[in-house]
């Protein structure tokens, strides 16, 4: 198994053989590639979107699927009318599509939520009594904050230390336990050893939740092959920005947990006593669900799966290598990394620039060059402070932040080169 397989769950050799045999379709197009934005001096330039890790633009097939669903849009599950029946069929088909996309087990629950944060909070409400969560300080706040009883681990110096630290922490805990870890860092893009961490969790009688928000737009994920218990991700990272997310995983905790929302659809009967649905999906999808969000996510899953992942990964790795090499060539630009420059990663890079705050860099790139990047702590305050070697505890210190550039479908060599040359010009002033 290759390095990428160990860290992300891909099976590249098998996938490449299948794609060579059957061919692959062109990579799907995104909306907004012709967007022009104003820059200093009043002229318009073509926008260079290098902020995919925050929210990816909409895929054209996703937009088409949503537009196709709109004329017959109706509420789902309890309507006898044709529009309601058709919309229900689309909604439930979206669930099957997501299940196949992440390689879930046949009996896994697939619950539509608002986003990854919503998914982790839902699972937090369903943990067995006295459950303990183990999480690294490198995580996004969505994975750090929802838990009542939590053990937080320091950033590991290398992947093997992450496995060892998780093993030691889980070994000391009695009762139900859950290990929470990202598949790909939203700060550095580095891939985490989720296969090894899943093995360690299960060896210690624990379960594992993987935040796959930054992985699934870039790499194939197979929940069954990796033996993961739960996976969460967001549509707006997956080229489906219609306000939906997903939690996929083992049904027992979810079916036994207190309903996340209490209302219509979550109940079987309301009388003197309330009888909640035993099935995890209706139990945690009270009210009228975001049908269009679910349709959008399913369309994105279909579009990415249909291309075959080999070409997508090859193109992304070519562009991110070009970007990182360009940044390294600019004196005064410093890339942030937990495990070193050679560690496998998706198309995300964070950096700092000598003499400038992150906000100053981001504003100059936007206002003068038409480039969109992200600046700040990326909802991962402890991790960014660790990478920068600062002890700042709040959001107000402008020197304790970084700039993040992230790529995806729609990124071009010109976007990458424009960013590098813009930074070179800023530092030459």
Secondary structure, 3 states (H helix, E strand, C coil): CCHHHHHHCCCHHHHHHHHHHHCCCCCCCECCCCCEEECCCCCEEECEECECCCCCCCEHHHHHHHHHHHCCCCCCCCCCCHHHHHHHHHHHHHHHHHHHHCCCCCCCEEEEECCHHHHHHHHHHHCCCCCEEEEECCCCHHHHCCCCCEEEECCCCCHHHHHHHHHHHHHCCCCCEEEEEECECCCCCEECCHHHHHHHHHHCCCEEEEECCCCCCCCCCCHHHHCCCEEEEEHHHCCCCCCCEEEEECHHHHHHCCCCCCCCCCEEEECCCEEECCCHHHHCCCCCCCHHHHHHHHHHHHHHHHHCHHHHHHHHHHHHHHHHHHHHCCCCEEECCCCCCCCCECCEEEEEECCCCHHHHHHHHHHHHCEECEEECCCCHHHHHHHHCCCCCCCCCHHHCEEEEECCCCCCHHHHHHHHHHHHHHHHC
